[in-house]
Amino acid sequence: MKKIFQMLLVACLLVLGTQAAFANSDKEVLQEGADIVSVRSVAVASPLYMQTDEKAPDKAMLTKILYDSSNVVNDYTVVSYDTIVKHLQNDKNLDLTKVNRHVASKQFKDNVKDYADTYVVLTVANNNRVTFFFDVYQAGTNQLLYSYQIAGNSGDGNTVAAYTTMCEQFYKHFDRAKAAQEKAQKKNKK
């Protein structure tokens, strides 16, 4: 009987240890005084990303992944980078595809307020583990509202599936932070 108990204990520790070893590590920060409850739309900005692995998604694909992952969003609209680019070209005759990335980023930040009330910038660090940094800014003021950092598992690799999972995690955490802030605001009003 003692032997069976020891084997079950070892099996449980192995299973729990494996789950912990393969869990993505993440961290979120809601800036003091930031109001994310009022967020109704989030525009996707062009990611700050350099493809270092030929098997990894390129920048255009990563931008699409970031937008497509928003299918987990519940109570706000996510606007794709391509949509913003088209609107800027049609409405203001600004072509972000024809200028360098610094000018495109500035024009995006200066004009996104006409199409969304916030925007998200994804920064990717390619070290031994890929780390995604998501920063949500208020459109118009460019004030940082919310940050989320997630490091991929070393065993995941630089794949579309791994990048999609990390982007979905950002949206899920942002939704939770939004709901928690709303709950706290309602509690304070009572």
Beta strands, then each sheet from edge to edge (+ up, - down):
strand 1: 25-30
strand 2: 41-44
strand 3: 77-79
strand 4: 118-126
strand 5: 130-138
strand 6: 144-151
sheet 1: 1+ 6- 5+ 4- 2- 3-
end
